[in-house]
């Protein structure tokens, strides 16, 4: 049997780091939003034992190193069921190492497929718990939508959806190491923090201007100078009419919020002449 699932990218409307935990991770507080940029994940069950992963990007892991394979392994371990022979194929559209949870979303798509086909009685919350064993963003990616994520990212609270708008996301050719950024963070020295309460209130009120006014990612405060392109992209988006712009996740992707579709399309075309990966998106 063949099962295909959309794996949606995410954007951080806010990203805050509250402190370092005893387990070495950081306590986070983030407002996250799914967008319609997506990978396609196909799981094919077969008689032969074993697991194979294929993708349309030759440099991605094709075995246990792929997060989709890890998600499948954790699912069968957590549910106590015997692993099934299967092939996972991933058609990538979300940029790799972009701060948009592409790999995590692929793993979450595998969990949703396995939950639906192998354990239909399993509640979504249990799938999210299994996702926590795979990666910090995976629980959110299992759920999707507009969500407040806390802890490592496993404590999730649904929020009212982002008001209707257009989003332009732009990734430069460089990538940023997430461990490197976390190593730069000194939580007591962070100058500013997102107004998370204000963000959730703006979402509840359907106030897009209020949301735009509160976009904030504390990682921008600790970016090494060699990633100046992040701030260049923010300036470019604002100059092209974005209401606000911010980096998502650990970057380097930057996105802008637009009221008007025509202005958003014009911005996408202008940025596409300078950067290798630019997308016009809506929310999911």
Protein Blocks (a to p, Z undefined) as FASTA:
>chain_A
ZZdddddddddfbdcdfbdcfkopacddddddddfbdcdddddddfbgcjddddfbfkbc
fblmlmklmmmmmmmmmnopacdddddddddfbdghklnommmmmmmmmmmmmmmmmmmm
bcfklmmmmmmmnomklmmmmngpjdddehjolaccdddddddddddddddfbdcdfklm
mmmpcfklpmbdcdfklmmmmmmnopaklmmmmgccfklmmgcfklmmmmmmmmmmmmno
pabdcdehjbjbdcdddfblklmmmmmmmmmmmpmbdcddddZZ
